[in-house]
Amino acid sequence: QARVGLTDADPSWASVWPSAAALAFHITSKEGKEAVRGKAVAELGAGLGVAGLTAASVGASSVTLCDRDPLALHCAMSSAVVCG
C-alpha cells in the first residue's frame, strides 16, 4: 500500500542540476562572494540546496531554502547540519 503523497513523487530534486552547480561555483568566485556576503538569500526550487548552502558558506547573513517537496528540504537541511 502506497503512502499518501508518495505515489506521485517527483524525484528531480534528488540530483544536482547543472545550473545549481554553476551557480554554486559562481558564488565561490570573488564577485559571487561579494554579491551574497551579508545578504539574505532565498533559493527557490532548492532541491538539495547546493547554491543556498554555498551562499551560507561564504557569508550570507541568512539563507531560506524553498522547495515543494518536503523530502528535498529535509535532505538539504541534513546536509546543512552535517556541513556546519
Gaussian input, Z-matrix of N, CA and C with variables (Angstrom, degrees):
# hf/3-21g

backbone

0 1
 N
 C     1     B1
 C     2     B2     1     A1
 N     3     B3     2     A2     1     D1
 C     4     B4     3     A3     2     D2
 C     5     B5     4     A4     3     D3
 N     6     B6     5     A5     4     D4
 C     7     B7     6     A6     5     D5
 C     8     B8     7     A7     6     D6
 N     9     B9     8     A8     7     D7
 C    10    B10     9     A9     8     D8
 C    11    B11    10    A10     9     D9
 N    12    B12    11    A11    10    D10
 C    13    B13    12    A12    11    D11
 C    14    B14    13    A13    12    D12
 N    15    B15    14    A14    13    D13
 C    16    B16    15    A15    14    D14
 C    17    B17    16    A16    15    D15
 N    18    B18    17    A17    16    D16
 C    19    B19    18    A18    17    D17
 C    20    B20    19    A19    18    D18
 N    21    B21    20    A20    19    D19
 C    22    B22    21    A21    20    D20
 C    23    B23    22    A22    21    D21
 N    24    B24    23    A23    22    D22
 C    25    B25    24    A24    23    D23
 C    26    B26    25    A25    24    D24
 N    27    B27    26    A26    25    D25
 C    28    B28    27    A27    26    D26
 C    29    B29    28    A28    27    D27
 N    30    B30    29    A29    28    D28
 C    31    B31    30    A30    29    D29
 C    32    B32    31    A31    30    D30
 N    33    B33    32    A32    31    D31
 C    34    B34    33    A33    32    D32
 C    35    B35    34    A34    33    D33
 N    36    B36    35    A35    34    D34
 C    37    B37    36    A36    35    D35
 C    38    B38    37    A37    36    D36
 N    39    B39    38    A38    37    D37
 C    40    B40    39    A39    38    D38
 C    41    B41    40    A40    39    D39
 N    42    B42    41    A41    40    D40
 C    43    B43    42    A42    41    D41
 C    44    B44    43    A43    42    D42
 N    45    B45    44    A44    43    D43
 C    46    B46    45    A45    44    D44
 C    47    B47    46    A46    45    D45
 N    48    B48    47    A47    46    D46
 C    49    B49    48    A48    47    D47
 C    50    B50    49    A49    48    D48
 N    51    B51    50    A50    49    D49
 C    52    B52    51    A51    50    D50
 C    53    B53    52    A52    51    D51
 N    54    B54    53    A53    52    D52
 C    55    B55    54    A54    53    D53
 C    56    B56    55    A55    54    D54
 N    57    B57    56    A56    55    D55
 C    58    B58    57    A57    56    D56
 C    59    B59    58    A58    57    D57
 N    60    B60    59    A59    58    D58
 C    61    B61    60    A60    59    D59
 C    62    B62    61    A61    60    D60
 N    63    B63    62    A62    61    D61
 C    64    B64    63    A63    62    D62
 C    65    B65    64    A64    63    D63
 N    66    B66    65    A65    64    D64
 C    67    B67    66    A66    65    D65
 C    68    B68    67    A67    66    D66
 N    69    B69    68    A68    67    D67
 C    70    B70    69    A69    68    D68
 C    71    B71    70    A70    69    D69
 N    72    B72    71    A71    70    D70
 C    73    B73    72    A72    71    D71
 C    74    B74    73    A73    72    D72
 N    75    B75    74    A74    73    D73
 C    76    B76    75    A75    74    D74
 C    77    B77    76    A76    75    D75
 N    78    B78    77    A77    76    D76
 C    79    B79    78    A78    77    D77
 C    80    B80    79    A79    78    D78
 N    81    B81    80    A80    79    D79
 C    82    B82    81    A81    80    D80
 C    83    B83    82    A82    81    D81
 N    84    B84    83    A83    82    D82
 C    85    B85    84    A84    83    D83
 C    86    B86    85    A85    84    D84
 N    87    B87    86    A86    85    D85
 C    88    B88    87    A87    86    D86
 C    89    B89    88    A88    87    D87
 N    90    B90    89    A89    88    D88
 C    91    B91    90    A90    89    D89
 C    92    B92    91    A91    90    D90
 N    93    B93    92    A92    91    D91
 C    94    B94    93    A93    92    D92
 C    95    B95    94    A94    93    D93
 N    96    B96    95    A95    94    D94
 C    97    B97    96    A96    95    D95
 C    98    B98    97    A97    96    D96
 N    99    B99    98    A98    97    D97
 C   100   B100    99    A99    98    D98
 C   101   B101   100   A100    99    D99
 N   102   B102   101   A101   100   D100
 C   103   B103   102   A102   101   D101
 C   104   B104   103   A103   102   D102
 N   105   B105   104   A104   103   D103
 C   106   B106   105   A105   104   D104
 C   107   B107   106   A106   105   D105
 N   108   B108   107   A107   106   D106
 C   109   B109   108   A108   107   D107
 C   110   B110   109   A109   108   D108
 N   111   B111   110   A110   109   D109
 C   112   B112   111   A111   110   D110
 C   113   B113   112   A112   111   D111
 N   114   B114   113   A113   112   D112
 C   115   B115   114   A114   113   D113
 C   116   B116   115   A115   114   D114
 N   117   B117   116   A116   115   D115
 C   118   B118   117   A117   116   D116
 C   119   B119   118   A118   117   D117
 N   120   B120   119   A119   118   D118
 C   121   B121   120   A120   119   D119
 C   122   B122   121   A121   120   D120
 N   123   B123   122   A122   121   D121
 C   124   B124   123   A123   122   D122
 C   125   B125   124   A124   123   D123
 N   126   B126   125   A125   124   D124
 C   127   B127   126   A126   125   D125
 C   128   B128   127   A127   126   D126
 N   129   B129   128   A128   127   D127
 C   130   B130   129   A129   128   D128
 C   131   B131   130   A130   129   D129
 N   132   B132   131   A131   130   D130
 C   133   B133   132   A132   131   D131
 C   134   B134   133   A133   132   D132
 N   135   B135   134   A134   133   D133
 C   136   B136   135   A135   134   D134
 C   137   B137   136   A136   135   D135
 N   138   B138   137   A137   136   D136
 C   139   B139   138   A138   137   D137
 C   140   B140   139   A139   138   D138
 N   141   B141   140   A140   139   D139
 C   142   B142   141   A141   140   D140
 C   143   B143   142   A142   141   D141
 N   144   B144   143   A143   142   D142
 C   145   B145   144   A144   143   D143
 C   146   B146   145   A145   144   D144
 N   147   B147   146   A146   145   D145
 C   148   B148   147   A147   146   D146
 C   149   B149   148   A148   147   D147
 N   150   B150   149   A149   148   D148
 C   151   B151   150   A150   149   D149
 C   152   B152   151   A151   150   D150
 N   153   B153   152   A152   151   D151
 C   154   B154   153   A153   152   D152
 C   155   B155   154   A154   153   D153
 N   156   B156   155   A155   154   D154
 C   157   B157   156   A156   155   D155
 C   158   B158   157   A157   156   D156
 N   159   B159   158   A158   157   D157
 C   160   B160   159   A159   158   D158
 C   161   B161   160   A160   159   D159
 N   162   B162   161   A161   160   D160
 C   163   B163   162   A162   161   D161
 C   164   B164   163   A163   162   D162
 N   165   B165   164   A164   163   D163
 C   166   B166   165   A165   164   D164
 C   167   B167   166   A166   165   D165
 N   168   B168   167   A167   166   D166
 C   169   B169   168   A168   167   D167
 C   170   B170   169   A169   168   D168
 N   171   B171   170   A170   169   D169
 C   172   B172   171   A171   170   D170
 C   173   B173   172   A172   171   D171
 N   174   B174   173   A173   172   D172
 C   175   B175   174   A174   173   D173
 C   176   B176   175   A175   174   D174
 N   177   B177   176   A176   175   D175
 C   178   B178   177   A177   176   D176
 C   179   B179   178   A178   177   D177
 N   180   B180   179   A179   178   D178
 C   181   B181   180   A180   179   D179
 C   182   B182   181   A181   180   D180
 N   183   B183   182   A182   181   D181
 C   184   B184   183   A183   182   D182
 C   185   B185   184   A184   183   D183
 N   186   B186   185   A185   184   D184
 C   187   B187   186   A186   185   D185
 C   188   B188   187   A187   186   D186
 N   189   B189   188   A188   187   D187
 C   190   B190   189   A189   188   D188
 C   191   B191   190   A190   189   D189
 N   192   B192   191   A191   190   D190
 C   193   B193   192   A192   191   D191
 C   194   B194   193   A193   192   D192
 N   195   B195   194   A194   193   D193
 C   196   B196   195   A195   194   D194
 C   197   B197   196   A196   195   D195
 N   198   B198   197   A197   196   D196
 C   199   B199   198   A198   197   D197
 C   200   B200   199   A199   198   D198
 N   201   B201   200   A200   199   D199
 C   202   B202   201   A201   200   D200
 C   203   B203   202   A202   201   D201
 N   204   B204   203   A203   202   D202
 C   205   B205   204   A204   203   D203
 C   206   B206   205   A205   204   D204
 N   207   B207   206   A206   205   D205
 C   208   B208   207   A207   206   D206
 C   209   B209   208   A208   207   D207
 N   210   B210   209   A209   208   D208
 C   211   B211   210   A210   209   D209
 C   212   B212   211   A211   210   D210
 N   213   B213   212   A212   211   D211
 C   214   B214   213   A213   212   D212
 C   215   B215   214   A214   213   D213
 N   216   B216   215   A215   214   D214
 C   217   B217   216   A216   215   D215
 C   218   B218   217   A217   216   D216
 N   219   B219   218   A218   217   D217
 C   220   B220   219   A219   218   D218
 C   221   B221   220   A220   219   D219
 N   222   B222   221   A221   220   D220
 C   223   B223   222   A222   221   D221
 C   224   B224   223   A223   222   D222
 N   225   B225   224   A224   223   D223
 C   226   B226   225   A225   224   D224
 C   227   B227   226   A226   225   D225
 N   228   B228   227   A227   226   D226
 C   229   B229   228   A228   227   D227
 C   230   B230   229   A229   228   D228
 N   231   B231   230   A230   229   D229
 C   232   B232   231   A231   230   D230
 C   233   B233   232   A232   231   D231
 N   234   B234   233   A233   232   D232
 C   235   B235   234   A234   233   D233
 C   236   B236   235   A235   234   D234
 N   237   B237   236   A236   235   D235
 C   238   B238   237   A237   236   D236
 C   239   B239   238   A238   237   D237
 N   240   B240   239   A239   238   D238
 C   241   B241   240   A240   239   D239
 C   242   B242   241   A241   240   D240
 N   243   B243   242   A242   241   D241
 C   244   B244   243   A243   242   D242
 C   245   B245   244   A244   243   D243
 N   246   B246   245   A245   244   D244
 C   247   B247   246   A246   245   D245
 C   248   B248   247   A247   246   D246
 N   249   B249   248   A248   247   D247
 C   250   B250   249   A249   248   D248
 C   251   B251   250   A250   249   D249

   B1=1.4558
   B2=1.5261
   B3=1.3104
   B4=1.4593
   B5=1.5215
   B6=1.3069
   B7=1.4583
   B8=1.5223
   B9=1.3009
   B10=1.4655
   B11=1.5222
   B12=1.3161
   B13=1.4522
   B14=1.5137
   B15=1.3099
   B16=1.4514
   B17=1.5213
   B18=1.3204
   B19=1.4600
   B20=1.5227
   B21=1.3165
   B22=1.4618
   B23=1.5256
   B24=1.3120
   B25=1.4576
   B26=1.5297
   B27=1.3108
   B28=1.4627
   B29=1.5314
   B30=1.3202
   B31=1.4677
   B32=1.5327
   B33=1.3186
   B34=1.4654
   B35=1.5242
   B36=1.3187
   B37=1.4630
   B38=1.5330
   B39=1.3186
   B40=1.4592
   B41=1.5241
   B42=1.2974
   B43=1.4664
   B44=1.5174
   B45=1.3061
   B46=1.4669
   B47=1.5172
   B48=1.3191
   B49=1.4617
   B50=1.5250
   B51=1.3338
   B52=1.4599
   B53=1.5347
   B54=1.3178
   B55=1.4690
   B56=1.5273
   B57=1.3348
   B58=1.4671
   B59=1.5257
   B60=1.3202
   B61=1.4644
   B62=1.5230
   B63=1.3314
   B64=1.4678
   B65=1.5352
   B66=1.3312
   B67=1.4621
   B68=1.5240
   B69=1.3168
   B70=1.4661
   B71=1.5315
   B72=1.3213
   B73=1.4633
   B74=1.5233
   B75=1.3384
   B76=1.4688
   B77=1.5292
   B78=1.3314
   B79=1.4714
   B80=1.5246
   B81=1.3207
   B82=1.4641
   B83=1.5292
   B84=1.3427
   B85=1.4610
   B86=1.5254
   B87=1.3091
   B88=1.4785
   B89=1.5287
   B90=1.3368
   B91=1.4669
   B92=1.5244
   B93=1.3276
   B94=1.4563
   B95=1.5172
   B96=1.3330
   B97=1.4654
   B98=1.5212
   B99=1.3245
   B100=1.4713
   B101=1.5258
   B102=1.3258
   B103=1.4708
   B104=1.5198
   B105=1.3337
   B106=1.4665
   B107=1.5207
   B108=1.3287
   B109=1.4661
   B110=1.5283
   B111=1.3223
   B112=1.4561
   B113=1.5175
   B114=1.3153
   B115=1.4667
   B116=1.5228
   B117=1.3259
   B118=1.4638
   B119=1.5232
   B120=1.3155
   B121=1.4620
   B122=1.5223
   B123=1.3255
   B124=1.4640
   B125=1.5200
   B126=1.3227
   B127=1.4591
   B128=1.5189
   B129=1.3263
   B130=1.4676
   B131=1.5183
   B132=1.3241
   B133=1.4595
   B134=1.5114
   B135=1.3220
   B136=1.4618
   B137=1.5177
   B138=1.3060
   B139=1.4597
   B140=1.5103
   B141=1.3147
   B142=1.4568
   B143=1.5232
   B144=1.3263
   B145=1.4654
   B146=1.5089
   B147=1.3190
   B148=1.4620
   B149=1.5286
   B150=1.3122
   B151=1.4667
   B152=1.5271
   B153=1.3192
   B154=1.4611
   B155=1.5187
   B156=1.3177
   B157=1.4567
   B158=1.5250
   B159=1.3189
   B160=1.4608
   B161=1.5221
   B162=1.3359
   B163=1.4687
   B164=1.5269
   B165=1.3178
   B166=1.4657
   B167=1.5265
   B168=1.3202
   B169=1.4707
   B170=1.5222
   B171=1.3322
   B172=1.4746
   B173=1.5251
   B174=1.3332
   B175=1.4580
   B176=1.5064
   B177=1.3308
   B178=1.4676
   B179=1.5284
   B180=1.3344
   B181=1.4672
   B182=1.5220
   B183=1.3176
   B184=1.4625
   B185=1.5201
   B186=1.3154
   B187=1.4656
   B188=1.5159
   B189=1.3277
   B190=1.4545
   B191=1.5217
   B192=1.3245
   B193=1.4562
   B194=1.5206
   B195=1.3169
   B196=1.4691
   B197=1.5200
   B198=1.3183
   B199=1.4574
   B200=1.5184
   B201=1.3219
   B202=1.4678
   B203=1.5218
   B204=1.3378
   B205=1.4513
   B206=1.5325
   B207=1.3130
   B208=1.4608
   B209=1.5322
   B210=1.3217
   B211=1.4578
   B212=1.5281
   B213=1.3234
   B214=1.4645
   B215=1.5240
   B216=1.3188
   B217=1.4625
   B218=1.5234
   B219=1.3229
   B220=1.4652
   B221=1.5332
   B222=1.3183
   B223=1.4642
   B224=1.5313
   B225=1.3151
   B226=1.4697
   B227=1.5252
   B228=1.3228
   B229=1.4660
   B230=1.5297
   B231=1.3129
   B232=1.4629
   B233=1.5346
   B234=1.3163
   B235=1.4713
   B236=1.5236
   B237=1.3198
   B238=1.4714
   B239=1.5248
   B240=1.3133
   B241=1.4622
   B242=1.5255
   B243=1.3268
   B244=1.4521
   B245=1.5243
   B246=1.3431
   B247=1.4643
   B248=1.5230
   B249=1.3109
   B250=1.4625
   B251=1.4815
   A1=108.56
   A2=116.66
   A3=121.77
   A4=110.58
   A5=115.41
   A6=119.84
   A7=109.14
   A8=115.81
   A9=121.34
   A10=109.03
   A11=116.28
   A12=121.80
   A13=114.24
   A14=119.35
   A15=120.66
   A16=113.00
   A17=117.47
   A18=119.77
   A19=112.20
   A20=117.63
   A21=120.05
   A22=110.79
   A23=116.53
   A24=121.00
   A25=110.73
   A26=115.05
   A27=122.27
   A28=107.44
   A29=118.52
   A30=120.21
   A31=113.89
   A32=118.79
   A33=119.96
   A34=112.41
   A35=117.99
   A36=121.18
   A37=112.00
   A38=118.08
   A39=121.53
   A40=113.65
   A41=117.39
   A42=122.16
   A43=109.11
   A44=116.07
   A45=119.73
   A46=107.10
   A47=115.44
   A48=120.23
   A49=109.49
   A50=118.11
   A51=120.51
   A52=112.84
   A53=117.66
   A54=119.79
   A55=111.15
   A56=117.75
   A57=121.03
   A58=110.45
   A59=116.59
   A60=120.28
   A61=110.49
   A62=117.00
   A63=120.60
   A64=110.99
   A65=116.51
   A66=119.62
   A67=110.41
   A68=117.80
   A69=120.91
   A70=110.27
   A71=116.90
   A72=120.75
   A73=110.16
   A74=117.14
   A75=120.61
   A76=111.21
   A77=116.77
   A78=120.54
   A79=110.95
   A80=118.24
   A81=120.66
   A82=112.81
   A83=117.30
   A84=120.29
   A85=109.64
   A86=117.18
   A87=121.39
   A88=110.77
   A89=116.35
   A90=120.32
   A91=111.64
   A92=116.21
   A93=120.49
   A94=112.07
   A95=115.71
   A96=119.71
   A97=110.87
   A98=115.91
   A99=120.11
   A100=111.27
   A101=116.80
   A102=121.06
   A103=112.40
   A104=118.47
   A105=120.00
   A106=114.31
   A107=118.45
   A108=120.51
   A109=110.84
   A110=115.63
   A111=121.10
   A112=115.26
   A113=117.59
   A114=121.82
   A115=111.19
   A116=115.73
   A117=121.93
   A118=107.28
   A119=116.97
   A120=122.74
   A121=109.09
   A122=116.97
   A123=122.35
   A124=107.95
   A125=116.15
   A126=120.73
   A127=107.67
   A128=115.90
   A129=121.78
   A130=109.35
   A131=116.75
   A132=119.84
   A133=109.47
   A134=115.68
   A135=122.19
   A136=114.39
   A137=117.66
   A138=118.50
   A139=110.05
   A140=117.57
   A141=122.00
   A142=112.83
   A143=117.54
   A144=121.35
   A145=115.25
   A146=117.64
   A147=121.05
   A148=112.09
   A149=117.68
   A150=120.18
   A151=111.11
   A152=117.05
   A153=120.12
   A154=112.68
   A155=117.25
   A156=120.41
   A157=110.87
   A158=116.84
   A159=120.30
   A160=109.86
   A161=116.96
   A162=120.53
   A163=110.54
   A164=116.64
   A165=120.12
   A166=110.67
   A167=116.46
   A168=119.97
   A169=113.03
   A170=117.16
   A171=119.32
   A172=112.46
   A173=117.30
   A174=118.60
   A175=118.48
   A176=118.64
   A177=118.72
   A178=108.02
   A179=116.94
   A180=119.23
   A181=111.51
   A182=117.08
   A183=121.94
   A184=108.31
   A185=115.59
   A186=121.18
   A187=107.89
   A188=115.51
   A189=122.09
   A190=108.04
   A191=116.26
   A192=121.30
   A193=108.42
   A194=116.92
   A195=122.00
   A196=109.10
   A197=116.02
   A198=121.19
   A199=107.74
   A200=116.79
   A201=120.22
   A202=112.83
   A203=116.74
   A204=120.68
   A205=110.08
   A206=117.84
   A207=120.61
   A208=113.60
   A209=117.41
   A210=119.89
   A211=111.10
   A212=116.65
   A213=120.27
   A214=109.70
   A215=116.57
   A216=120.35
   A217=111.10
   A218=116.61
   A219=119.70
   A220=109.88
   A221=117.10
   A222=120.87
   A223=110.93
   A224=117.36
   A225=120.89
   A226=110.15
   A227=117.23
   A228=120.13
   A229=110.86
   A230=117.91
   A231=120.69
   A232=109.89
   A233=116.20
   A234=120.28
   A235=110.94
   A236=116.68
   A237=120.85
   A238=110.34
   A239=116.93
   A240=121.15
   A241=110.03
   A242=116.87
   A243=121.31
   A244=111.29
   A245=116.45
   A246=121.14
   A247=113.14
   A248=116.79
   A249=120.40
   A250=111.26
   D1=125.88
   D2=179.42
   D3=-77.90
   D4=141.18
   D5=176.16
   D6=-76.81
   D7=148.28
   D8=-179.32
   D9=-58.95
   D10=132.82
   D11=176.97
   D12=91.11
   D13=-17.85
   D14=-178.68
   D15=-92.46
   D16=-15.83
   D17=-177.72
   D18=-72.98
   D19=-24.64
   D20=-179.31
   D21=-114.64
   D22=27.09
   D23=-178.45
   D24=-62.83
   D25=144.55
   D26=177.44
   D27=-111.75
   D28=105.09
   D29=-175.13
   D30=-81.65
   D31=13.66
   D32=-176.97
   D33=-61.76
   D34=-22.17
   D35=179.43
   D36=-73.39
   D37=-15.77
   D38=-172.05
   D39=-80.86
   D40=2.22
   D41=176.56
   D42=-121.42
   D43=149.38
   D44=173.96
   D45=-81.90
   D46=114.59
   D47=-179.96
   D48=-73.46
   D49=148.50
   D50=178.80
   D51=-54.85
   D52=-35.91
   D53=179.56
   D54=-66.06
   D55=-36.82
   D56=177.76
   D57=-67.49
   D58=-41.63
   D59=178.35
   D60=-64.33
   D61=-41.62
   D62=179.59
   D63=-65.12
   D64=-41.98
   D65=179.02
   D66=-65.53
   D67=-43.45
   D68=177.91
   D69=-60.66
   D70=-41.79
   D71=177.70
   D72=-61.37
   D73=-44.36
   D74=179.19
   D75=-62.91
   D76=-40.00
   D77=-179.10
   D78=-61.16
   D79=-28.36
   D80=179.44
   D81=-81.74
   D82=-7.27
   D83=177.12
   D84=-76.67
   D85=166.51
   D86=179.02
   D87=-56.00
   D88=-46.82
   D89=-179.28
   D90=-65.26
   D91=-40.36
   D92=179.95
   D93=-65.03
   D94=-44.03
   D95=178.24
   D96=-59.97
   D97=-43.80
   D98=178.95
   D99=-63.18
   D100=-33.80
   D101=-177.76
   D102=-70.92
   D103=-32.20
   D104=-174.89
   D105=-106.80
   D106=-20.85
   D107=-176.31
   D108=-57.74
   D109=124.47
   D110=178.68
   D111=78.64
   D112=3.22
   D113=-177.44
   D114=-103.99
   D115=157.23
   D116=170.36
   D117=-84.69
   D118=128.59
   D119=-175.80
   D120=-119.42
   D121=137.46
   D122=173.46
   D123=-122.75
   D124=130.35
   D125=175.39
   D126=-109.74
   D127=112.93
   D128=-179.83
   D129=-89.89
   D130=136.07
   D131=-174.83
   D132=64.42
   D133=46.07
   D134=-169.33
   D135=-64.23
   D136=-31.52
   D137=-175.80
   D138=58.17
   D139=-118.84
   D140=179.97
   D141=-79.00
   D142=-6.42
   D143=175.05
   D144=77.32
   D145=23.91
   D146=-174.70
   D147=-58.48
   D148=-48.67
   D149=-178.38
   D150=-68.02
   D151=-43.81
   D152=-179.97
   D153=-64.75
   D154=-42.32
   D155=178.87
   D156=-67.33
   D157=-33.45
   D158=175.34
   D159=-66.03
   D160=-42.29
   D161=177.37
   D162=-59.53
   D163=-41.57
   D164=178.26
   D165=-62.64
   D166=-38.38
   D167=-176.52
   D168=-70.11
   D169=-21.24
   D170=179.62
   D171=-103.78
   D172=9.78
   D173=170.45
   D174=111.76
   D175=15.16
   D176=173.72
   D177=-60.12
   D178=141.38
   D179=-177.82
   D180=-70.27
   D181=-31.49
   D182=174.91
   D183=-156.18
   D184=154.03
   D185=178.45
   D186=-135.19
   D187=129.39
   D188=175.32
   D189=-114.02
   D190=122.49
   D191=177.45
   D192=-100.23
   D193=129.30
   D194=-179.64
   D195=-123.43
   D196=130.90
   D197=175.18
   D198=-155.81
   D199=149.85
   D200=-178.53
   D201=-76.66
   D202=-16.17
   D203=-177.42
   D204=-102.10
   D205=113.45
   D206=-179.30
   D207=-57.22
   D208=-32.35
   D209=179.34
   D210=-66.40
   D211=-35.92
   D212=176.57
   D213=-60.71
   D214=-46.03
   D215=-179.52
   D216=-66.03
   D217=-37.12
   D218=176.91
   D219=-60.92
   D220=-44.96
   D221=-179.96
   D222=-66.54
   D223=-40.17
   D224=178.95
   D225=-63.81
   D226=-44.50
   D227=-179.90
   D228=-68.25
   D229=-34.76
   D230=175.91
   D231=-62.93
   D232=-40.93
   D233=176.55
   D234=-63.01
   D235=-40.59
   D236=179.23
   D237=-61.55
   D238=-41.85
   D239=-179.65
   D240=-65.65
   D241=-46.02
   D242=-177.62
   D243=-65.71
   D244=-39.12
   D245=-176.39
   D246=-85.56
   D247=-8.65
   D248=178.55
   D249=80.51

